[in-house]
Amino acid sequence: MKLKNVLIVVNDVEKSKAFYKDLFGLETVVEQKENAVLTEGLVLQEAEIWKSALGSEIIPRNNASELYFEEADLERFAERLEGYGDEIRYVNRLTELPWGQKMIRFYDPDGNLIEVRTPTQPGIDSFCRNRRCRI
């Protein structure tokens, strides 16, 4: 068995496609009216369709999952992210972790949690294993 995609619920597929393309470079692979499959296996589905399929309400910022990205130039990424102004709610602004890796954590405009870190450096796995840090 193989994981094929990860679906997140959004309020406006077009707006979300632009957000994920601008910040993460994801391109649209398949497009339907209320859905879009992006590169890297990210699927966007409009909230009304998801709510109807589940028969229950959507709970943004529920912290039940997180999209994880790596970016070598995290400072530049943070500057681009600032351009989104009040649409972005930060959990952690750009910070450096004790072992030197940098990270930023925030919610996308629809309340999906995202973490972006600099790539893992050689030796960090053993450092973190001994200190129980999250990588």
ZALO-941653 format. One record per atom (N, C-alpha, C): residue number from 1; residue in one letter; atom name; x, y, z. Coordinates in nm, 3 decimals. Layout:
REC; k; r; a; X; Y; Z
REC; NUM; A; CA; X; Y; Z
...
END
This chain:
REC; k; r; a; X; Y; Z
REC; 1; M; N; 0.085; -0.118; 0.000
REC; 1; M; CA; 0.000; 0.000; 0.000
REC; 1; M; C; 0.089; 0.124; 0.000
REC; 2; K; N; 0.038; 0.231; -0.057
REC; 2; K; CA; 0.117; 0.352; -0.073
REC; 2; K; C; 0.027; 0.474; -0.053
REC; 3; L; N; 0.072; 0.569; 0.029
REC; 3; L; CA; -0.002; 0.693; 0.046
REC; 3; L; C; 0.009; 0.775; -0.082
REC; 4; K; N; -0.103; 0.816; -0.136
REC; 4; K; CA; -0.105; 0.888; -0.262
REC; 4; K; C; -0.121; 1.039; -0.246
REC; 5; N; N; -0.206; 1.082; -0.154
REC; 5; N; CA; -0.236; 1.224; -0.141
REC; 5; N; C; -0.271; 1.259; 0.003
REC; 6; V; N; -0.265; 1.388; 0.032
REC; 6; V; CA; -0.313; 1.443; 0.158
REC; 6; V; C; -0.412; 1.552; 0.121
REC; 7; L; N; -0.534; 1.545; 0.174
REC; 7; L; CA; -0.639; 1.640; 0.141
REC; 7; L; C; -0.653; 1.741; 0.255
REC; 8; I; N; -0.661; 1.868; 0.219
REC; 8; I; CA; -0.693; 1.971; 0.317
REC; 8; I; C; -0.817; 2.046; 0.269
REC; 9; V; N; -0.892; 2.094; 0.364
REC; 9; V; CA; -1.016; 2.166; 0.335
REC; 9; V; C; -0.985; 2.315; 0.327
REC; 10; V; N; -1.037; 2.379; 0.223
REC; 10; V; CA; -1.016; 2.522; 0.201
REC; 10; V; C; -1.149; 2.588; 0.167
REC; 11; N; N; -1.156; 2.717; 0.186
REC; 11; N; CA; -1.279; 2.791; 0.155
REC; 11; N; C; -1.288; 2.831; 0.008
REC; 12; D; N; -1.174; 2.849; -0.057
REC; 12; D; CA; -1.170; 2.893; -0.195
REC; 12; D; C; -1.051; 2.826; -0.264
REC; 13; V; N; -1.081; 2.728; -0.349
REC; 13; V; CA; -0.975; 2.651; -0.414
REC; 13; V; C; -0.882; 2.741; -0.496
REC; 14; E; N; -0.936; 2.837; -0.569
REC; 14; E; CA; -0.853; 2.925; -0.652
REC; 14; E; C; -0.755; 3.006; -0.566
REC; 15; K; N; -0.805; 3.063; -0.460
REC; 15; K; CA; -0.720; 3.141; -0.370
REC; 15; K; C; -0.612; 3.053; -0.307
REC; 16; S; N; -0.649; 2.932; -0.267
REC; 16; S; CA; -0.553; 2.840; -0.205
REC; 16; S; C; -0.450; 2.790; -0.305
REC; 17; K; N; -0.491; 2.767; -0.428
REC; 17; K; CA; -0.393; 2.728; -0.532
REC; 17; K; C; -0.288; 2.837; -0.547
REC; 18; A; N; -0.331; 2.961; -0.550
REC; 18; A; CA; -0.237; 3.073; -0.563
REC; 18; A; C; -0.145; 3.081; -0.442
REC; 19; F; N; -0.198; 3.060; -0.321
REC; 19; F; CA; -0.120; 3.063; -0.198
REC; 19; F; C; -0.010; 2.956; -0.201
REC; 20; Y; N; -0.047; 2.834; -0.232
REC; 20; Y; CA; 0.049; 2.723; -0.231
REC; 20; Y; C; 0.147; 2.730; -0.348
REC; 21; K; N; 0.106; 2.790; -0.457
REC; 21; K; CA; 0.202; 2.810; -0.567
REC; 21; K; C; 0.302; 2.920; -0.531
REC; 22; D; N; 0.251; 3.032; -0.480
REC; 22; D; CA; 0.336; 3.146; -0.448
REC; 22; D; C; 0.439; 3.113; -0.340
REC; 23; L; N; 0.396; 3.051; -0.232
REC; 23; L; CA; 0.486; 3.025; -0.120
REC; 23; L; C; 0.566; 2.896; -0.133
REC; 24; F; N; 0.508; 2.793; -0.191
REC; 24; F; CA; 0.572; 2.662; -0.192
REC; 24; F; C; 0.607; 2.609; -0.331
REC; 25; G; N; 0.566; 2.681; -0.434
REC; 25; G; CA; 0.598; 2.639; -0.570
REC; 25; G; C; 0.516; 2.520; -0.620
REC; 26; L; N; 0.405; 2.488; -0.553
REC; 26; L; CA; 0.323; 2.375; -0.595
REC; 26; L; C; 0.240; 2.412; -0.717
REC; 27; E; N; 0.237; 2.323; -0.811
REC; 27; E; CA; 0.162; 2.343; -0.936
REC; 27; E; C; 0.036; 2.257; -0.935
REC; 28; T; N; -0.063; 2.299; -1.011
REC; 28; T; CA; -0.186; 2.222; -1.023
REC; 28; T; C; -0.164; 2.108; -1.123
REC; 29; V; N; -0.198; 1.986; -1.081
REC; 29; V; CA; -0.183; 1.867; -1.165
REC; 29; V; C; -0.318; 1.828; -1.224
REC; 30; V; N; -0.420; 1.826; -1.139
REC; 30; V; CA; -0.556; 1.792; -1.182
REC; 30; V; C; -0.648; 1.896; -1.120
REC; 31; E; N; -0.745; 1.939; -1.201
REC; 31; E; CA; -0.837; 2.042; -1.151
REC; 31; E; C; -0.980; 2.004; -1.182
REC; 32; Q; N; -1.064; 2.014; -1.079
REC; 32; Q; CA; -1.207; 1.998; -1.094
REC; 32; Q; C; -1.270; 2.121; -1.030
REC; 33; K; N; -1.399; 2.135; -1.041
REC; 33; K; CA; -1.465; 2.256; -0.993
REC; 33; K; C; -1.434; 2.289; -0.847
REC; 34; E; N; -1.451; 2.194; -0.757
REC; 34; E; CA; -1.432; 2.219; -0.614
REC; 34; E; C; -1.308; 2.153; -0.557
REC; 35; N; N; -1.224; 2.098; -0.643
REC; 35; N; CA; -1.106; 2.024; -0.599
REC; 35; N; C; -0.987; 2.058; -0.688
REC; 36; A; N; -0.868; 2.042; -0.633
REC; 36; A; CA; -0.747; 2.053; -0.713
REC; 36; A; C; -0.641; 1.963; -0.650
REC; 37; V; N; -0.572; 1.889; -0.735
REC; 37; V; CA; -0.458; 1.810; -0.691
REC; 37; V; C; -0.334; 1.888; -0.732
REC; 38; L; N; -0.247; 1.914; -0.634
REC; 38; L; CA; -0.124; 1.988; -0.658
REC; 38; L; C; -0.006; 1.892; -0.658
REC; 39; T; N; 0.107; 1.939; -0.709
REC; 39; T; CA; 0.227; 1.858; -0.703
REC; 39; T; C; 0.257; 1.826; -0.557
REC; 40; E; N; 0.335; 1.726; -0.534
REC; 40; E; CA; 0.371; 1.675; -0.401
REC; 40; E; C; 0.252; 1.606; -0.333
REC; 41; G; N; 0.141; 1.587; -0.406
REC; 41; G; CA; 0.029; 1.510; -0.352
REC; 41; G; C; -0.067; 1.586; -0.263
REC; 42; L; N; -0.062; 1.718; -0.264
REC; 42; L; CA; -0.154; 1.797; -0.182
REC; 42; L; C; -0.284; 1.817; -0.259
REC; 43; V; N; -0.395; 1.781; -0.195
REC; 43; V; CA; -0.527; 1.797; -0.256
REC; 43; V; C; -0.602; 1.905; -0.179
REC; 44; L; N; -0.662; 1.997; -0.253
REC; 44; L; CA; -0.744; 2.103; -0.196
REC; 44; L; C; -0.890; 2.070; -0.226
REC; 45; Q; N; -0.975; 2.077; -0.126
REC; 45; Q; CA; -1.117; 2.055; -0.149
REC; 45; Q; C; -1.195; 2.164; -0.077
REC; 46; E; N; -1.293; 2.220; -0.148
REC; 46; E; CA; -1.373; 2.328; -0.089
REC; 46; E; C; -1.453; 2.277; 0.030
REC; 47; A; N; -1.462; 2.362; 0.131
REC; 47; A; CA; -1.523; 2.328; 0.260
REC; 47; A; C; -1.666; 2.279; 0.246
REC; 48; E; N; -1.744; 2.341; 0.160
REC; 48; E; CA; -1.885; 2.301; 0.147
REC; 48; E; C; -1.899; 2.157; 0.097
REC; 49; I; N; -1.813; 2.116; 0.007
REC; 49; I; CA; -1.816; 1.978; -0.045
REC; 49; I; C; -1.778; 1.881; 0.068
REC; 50; W; N; -1.672; 1.915; 0.139
REC; 50; W; CA; -1.624; 1.829; 0.249
REC; 50; W; C; -1.729; 1.819; 0.360
REC; 51; K; N; -1.788; 1.933; 0.394
REC; 51; K; CA; -1.891; 1.936; 0.499
REC; 51; K; C; -2.011; 1.850; 0.459
REC; 52; S; N; -2.049; 1.859; 0.334
REC; 52; S; CA; -2.161; 1.780; 0.283
REC; 52; S; C; -2.127; 1.631; 0.284
REC; 53; A; N; -2.007; 1.596; 0.245
REC; 53; A; CA; -1.964; 1.456; 0.242
REC; 53; A; C; -1.959; 1.396; 0.382
REC; 54; L; N; -1.914; 1.474; 0.479
REC; 54; L; CA; -1.902; 1.424; 0.616
REC; 54; L; C; -2.030; 1.439; 0.697
REC; 55; G; N; -2.111; 1.537; 0.660
REC; 55; G; CA; -2.231; 1.564; 0.737
REC; 55; G; C; -2.200; 1.631; 0.871
REC; 56; S; N; -2.088; 1.700; 0.878
REC; 56; S; CA; -2.054; 1.771; 1.001
REC; 56; S; C; -1.973; 1.896; 0.970
REC; 57; E; N; -1.954; 1.979; 1.071
REC; 57; E; CA; -1.885; 2.106; 1.054
REC; 57; E; C; -1.733; 2.087; 1.041
REC; 58; I; N; -1.670; 2.182; 0.975
REC; 58; I; CA; -1.525; 2.187; 0.962
REC; 58; I; C; -1.473; 2.268; 1.081
REC; 59; I; N; -1.363; 2.224; 1.140
REC; 59; I; CA; -1.306; 2.295; 1.256
REC; 59; I; C; -1.165; 2.343; 1.218
REC; 60; P; N; -1.154; 2.471; 1.173
REC; 60; P; CA; -1.021; 2.522; 1.140
REC; 60; P; C; -0.934; 2.536; 1.265
REC; 61; R; N; -0.803; 2.537; 1.244
REC; 61; R; CA; -0.704; 2.551; 1.352
REC; 61; R; C; -0.728; 2.448; 1.463
REC; 62; N; N; -0.757; 2.323; 1.424
REC; 62; N; CA; -0.782; 2.219; 1.524
REC; 62; N; C; -0.655; 2.148; 1.568
REC; 63; N; N; -0.542; 2.178; 1.506
REC; 63; N; CA; -0.411; 2.123; 1.546
REC; 63; N; C; -0.405; 1.971; 1.539
REC; 64; A; N; -0.489; 1.909; 1.459
REC; 64; A; CA; -0.490; 1.764; 1.448
REC; 64; A; C; -0.393; 1.713; 1.342
REC; 65; S; N; -0.343; 1.802; 1.258
REC; 65; S; CA; -0.248; 1.761; 1.155
REC; 65; S; C; -0.162; 1.882; 1.117
REC; 66; E; N; -0.056; 1.853; 1.042
REC; 66; E; CA; 0.035; 1.960; 1.003
REC; 66; E; C; 0.098; 1.926; 0.869
REC; 67; L; N; 0.107; 2.023; 0.781
REC; 67; L; CA; 0.184; 2.008; 0.657
REC; 67; L; C; 0.327; 2.050; 0.690
REC; 68; Y; N; 0.424; 1.970; 0.649
REC; 68; Y; CA; 0.564; 1.997; 0.682
REC; 68; Y; C; 0.642; 2.018; 0.552
REC; 69; F; N; 0.713; 2.129; 0.546
REC; 69; F; CA; 0.797; 2.163; 0.431
REC; 69; F; C; 0.937; 2.194; 0.480
REC; 70; E; N; 1.034; 2.179; 0.391
REC; 70; E; CA; 1.171; 2.222; 0.420
REC; 70; E; C; 1.210; 2.328; 0.318
REC; 71; E; N; 1.282; 2.430; 0.365
REC; 71; E; CA; 1.326; 2.541; 0.280
REC; 71; E; C; 1.463; 2.587; 0.328
REC; 72; A; N; 1.561; 2.586; 0.239
REC; 72; A; CA; 1.697; 2.625; 0.276
REC; 72; A; C; 1.706; 2.772; 0.315
REC; 73; D; N; 1.636; 2.859; 0.241
REC; 73; D; CA; 1.642; 3.003; 0.268
REC; 73; D; C; 1.516; 3.045; 0.344
REC; 74; L; N; 1.511; 3.009; 0.471
REC; 74; L; CA; 1.391; 3.032; 0.552
REC; 74; L; C; 1.367; 3.180; 0.579
REC; 75; E; N; 1.473; 3.259; 0.584
REC; 75; E; CA; 1.456; 3.404; 0.606
REC; 75; E; C; 1.381; 3.466; 0.489
REC; 76; R; N; 1.418; 3.428; 0.368
REC; 76; R; CA; 1.349; 3.480; 0.248
REC; 76; R; C; 1.203; 3.433; 0.246
REC; 77; F; N; 1.183; 3.307; 0.282
REC; 77; F; CA; 1.047; 3.254; 0.289
REC; 77; F; C; 0.964; 3.334; 0.390
REC; 78; A; N; 1.021; 3.363; 0.507
REC; 78; A; CA; 0.950; 3.439; 0.611
REC; 78; A; C; 0.912; 3.578; 0.561
REC; 79; E; N; 0.999; 3.639; 0.482
REC; 79; E; CA; 0.967; 3.771; 0.424
REC; 79; E; C; 0.849; 3.761; 0.328
REC; 80; R; N; 0.849; 3.658; 0.244
REC; 80; R; CA; 0.736; 3.639; 0.152
REC; 80; R; C; 0.607; 3.613; 0.230
REC; 81; L; N; 0.617; 3.536; 0.336
REC; 81; L; CA; 0.501; 3.505; 0.419
REC; 81; L; C; 0.443; 3.631; 0.482
REC; 82; E; N; 0.530; 3.721; 0.524
REC; 82; E; CA; 0.485; 3.848; 0.583
REC; 82; E; C; 0.396; 3.926; 0.486
REC; 83; G; N; 0.415; 3.907; 0.357
REC; 83; G; CA; 0.334; 3.974; 0.256
REC; 83; G; C; 0.187; 3.936; 0.262
REC; 84; Y; N; 0.155; 3.829; 0.331
REC; 84; Y; CA; 0.015; 3.787; 0.343
REC; 84; Y; C; -0.056; 3.856; 0.459
REC; 85; G; N; 0.018; 3.933; 0.537
REC; 85; G; CA; -0.042; 4.015; 0.643
REC; 85; G; C; -0.130; 3.938; 0.739
REC; 86; D; N; -0.250; 3.991; 0.762
REC; 86; D; CA; -0.343; 3.936; 0.861
REC; 86; D; C; -0.403; 3.801; 0.822
REC; 87; E; N; -0.382; 3.758; 0.697
REC; 87; E; CA; -0.434; 3.627; 0.656
REC; 87; E; C; -0.361; 3.513; 0.726
REC; 88; I; N; -0.240; 3.540; 0.774
REC; 88; I; CA; -0.157; 3.438; 0.837
REC; 88; I; C; -0.160; 3.455; 0.988
REC; 89; R; N; -0.190; 3.347; 1.056
REC; 89; R; CA; -0.184; 3.345; 1.202
REC; 89; R; C; -0.064; 3.258; 1.242
REC; 90; Y; N; 0.030; 3.318; 1.311
REC; 90; Y; CA; 0.153; 3.247; 1.348
REC; 90; Y; C; 0.136; 3.168; 1.477
REC; 91; V; N; 0.198; 3.051; 1.479
REC; 91; V; CA; 0.213; 2.974; 1.601
REC; 91; V; C; 0.352; 3.005; 1.656
REC; 92; N; N; 0.453; 3.000; 1.566
REC; 92; N; CA; 0.590; 3.037; 1.598
REC; 92; N; C; 0.644; 3.117; 1.481
REC; 93; R; N; 0.684; 3.239; 1.506
REC; 93; R; CA; 0.753; 3.314; 1.400
REC; 93; R; C; 0.891; 3.254; 1.382
REC; 94; L; N; 0.964; 3.301; 1.286
REC; 94; L; CA; 1.096; 3.247; 1.256
REC; 94; L; C; 1.180; 3.238; 1.382
REC; 95; T; N; 1.227; 3.118; 1.411
REC; 95; T; CA; 1.307; 3.095; 1.531
REC; 95; T; C; 1.417; 2.994; 1.500
REC; 96; E; N; 1.522; 2.998; 1.578
REC; 96; E; CA; 1.630; 2.900; 1.564
REC; 96; E; C; 1.622; 2.804; 1.682
REC; 97; L; N; 1.623; 2.676; 1.650
REC; 97; L; CA; 1.615; 2.572; 1.752
REC; 97; L; C; 1.753; 2.548; 1.813
REC; 98; P; N; 1.760; 2.487; 1.931
REC; 98; P; CA; 1.888; 2.470; 2.001
REC; 98; P; C; 1.998; 2.402; 1.918
REC; 99; W; N; 1.960; 2.317; 1.823
REC; 99; W; CA; 2.060; 2.246; 1.744
REC; 99; W; C; 2.093; 2.318; 1.612
REC; 100; G; N; 2.041; 2.441; 1.596
REC; 100; G; CA; 2.077; 2.524; 1.482
REC; 100; G; C; 1.979; 2.525; 1.367
REC; 101; Q; N; 1.885; 2.435; 1.366
REC; 101; Q; CA; 1.784; 2.433; 1.260
REC; 101; Q; C; 1.686; 2.547; 1.284
REC; 102; K; N; 1.642; 2.611; 1.176
REC; 102; K; CA; 1.545; 2.720; 1.188
REC; 102; K; C; 1.407; 2.668; 1.150
REC; 103; M; N; 1.304; 2.734; 1.207
REC; 103; M; CA; 1.168; 2.689; 1.181
REC; 103; M; C; 1.068; 2.801; 1.199
REC; 104; I; N; 0.957; 2.787; 1.128
REC; 104; I; CA; 0.844; 2.879; 1.139
REC; 104; I; C; 0.718; 2.793; 1.131
REC; 105; R; N; 0.619; 2.824; 1.212
REC; 105; R; CA; 0.494; 2.747; 1.212
REC; 105; R; C; 0.379; 2.847; 1.211
REC; 106; F; N; 0.280; 2.820; 1.124
REC; 106; F; CA; 0.168; 2.912; 1.106
REC; 106; F; C; 0.049; 2.838; 1.047
REC; 107; Y; N; -0.065; 2.905; 1.046
REC; 107; Y; CA; -0.185; 2.852; 0.982
REC; 107; Y; C; -0.200; 2.919; 0.846
REC; 108; D; N; -0.238; 2.840; 0.746
REC; 108; D; CA; -0.270; 2.900; 0.617
REC; 108; D; C; -0.399; 2.980; 0.632
REC; 109; P; N; -0.442; 3.054; 0.531
REC; 109; P; CA; -0.563; 3.136; 0.545
REC; 109; P; C; -0.690; 3.058; 0.582
REC; 110; D; N; -0.688; 2.925; 0.563
REC; 110; D; CA; -0.804; 2.843; 0.596
REC; 110; D; C; -0.791; 2.769; 0.728
REC; 111; G; N; -0.683; 2.793; 0.802
REC; 111; G; CA; -0.667; 2.732; 0.933
REC; 111; G; C; -0.596; 2.597; 0.932
REC; 112; N; N; -0.527; 2.563; 0.822
REC; 112; N; CA; -0.449; 2.441; 0.817
REC; 112; N; C; -0.308; 2.471; 0.869
REC; 113; L; N; -0.260; 2.391; 0.962
REC; 113; L; CA; -0.130; 2.413; 1.026
REC; 113; L; C; -0.016; 2.374; 0.933
REC; 114; I; N; 0.083; 2.462; 0.922
REC; 114; I; CA; 0.200; 2.440; 0.836
REC; 114; I; C; 0.326; 2.467; 0.917
REC; 115; E; N; 0.425; 2.381; 0.899
REC; 115; E; CA; 0.557; 2.403; 0.958
REC; 115; E; C; 0.658; 2.401; 0.844
REC; 116; V; N; 0.749; 2.498; 0.847
REC; 116; V; CA; 0.857; 2.504; 0.749
REC; 116; V; C; 0.987; 2.513; 0.827
REC; 117; R; N; 1.081; 2.426; 0.793
REC; 117; R; CA; 1.212; 2.425; 0.858
REC; 117; R; C; 1.322; 2.424; 0.754
REC; 118; T; N; 1.440; 2.463; 0.799
REC; 118; T; CA; 1.556; 2.444; 0.714
REC; 118; T; C; 1.582; 2.294; 0.708
REC; 119; P; N; 1.645; 2.246; 0.602
REC; 119; P; CA; 1.668; 2.102; 0.590
REC; 119; P; C; 1.747; 2.046; 0.709
REC; 120; T; N; 1.718; 1.922; 0.742
REC; 120; T; CA; 1.789; 1.854; 0.849
REC; 120; T; C; 1.937; 1.847; 0.813
REC; 121; Q; N; 2.021; 1.874; 0.909
REC; 121; Q; CA; 2.165; 1.874; 0.887
REC; 121; Q; C; 2.224; 1.741; 0.931
REC; 122; P; N; 2.334; 1.698; 0.868
REC; 122; P; CA; 2.398; 1.573; 0.910
REC; 122; P; C; 2.430; 1.577; 1.059
REC; 123; G; N; 2.404; 1.466; 1.126
REC; 123; G; CA; 2.433; 1.457; 1.268
REC; 123; G; C; 2.317; 1.499; 1.357
REC; 124; I; N; 2.217; 1.565; 1.300
REC; 124; I; CA; 2.107; 1.614; 1.383
REC; 124; I; C; 2.022; 1.499; 1.437
REC; 125; D; N; 2.010; 1.390; 1.359
REC; 125; D; CA; 1.929; 1.277; 1.405
REC; 125; D; C; 1.982; 1.220; 1.536
REC; 126; S; N; 2.113; 1.198; 1.545
REC; 126; S; CA; 2.169; 1.143; 1.669
REC; 126; S; C; 2.162; 1.246; 1.781
REC; 127; F; N; 2.184; 1.374; 1.750
REC; 127; F; CA; 2.174; 1.480; 1.851
REC; 127; F; C; 2.033; 1.479; 1.911
REC; 128; C; N; 1.934; 1.474; 1.826
REC; 128; C; CA; 1.796; 1.481; 1.873
REC; 128; C; C; 1.751; 1.352; 1.940
REC; 129; R; N; 1.800; 1.239; 1.895
REC; 129; R; CA; 1.764; 1.114; 1.959
REC; 129; R; C; 1.804; 1.116; 2.106
REC; 130; N; N; 1.920; 1.172; 2.136
REC; 130; N; CA; 1.968; 1.178; 2.273
REC; 130; N; C; 1.895; 1.284; 2.356
REC; 131; R; N; 1.831; 1.380; 2.293
REC; 131; R; CA; 1.767; 1.490; 2.365
REC; 131; R; C; 1.615; 1.493; 2.346
REC; 132; R; N; 1.562; 1.396; 2.272
REC; 132; R; CA; 1.418; 1.385; 2.246
REC; 132; R; C; 1.360; 1.511; 2.183
REC; 133; C; N; 1.436; 1.573; 2.095
REC; 133; C; CA; 1.382; 1.690; 2.027
REC; 133; C; C; 1.308; 1.645; 1.902
REC; 134; R; N; 1.217; 1.723; 1.858
REC; 134; R; CA; 1.134; 1.691; 1.742
REC; 134; R; C; 1.203; 1.737; 1.616
REC; 135; I; N; 1.217; 1.648; 1.518
REC; 135; I; CA; 1.275; 1.687; 1.390
REC; 135; I; C; 1.176; 1.667; 1.278
END
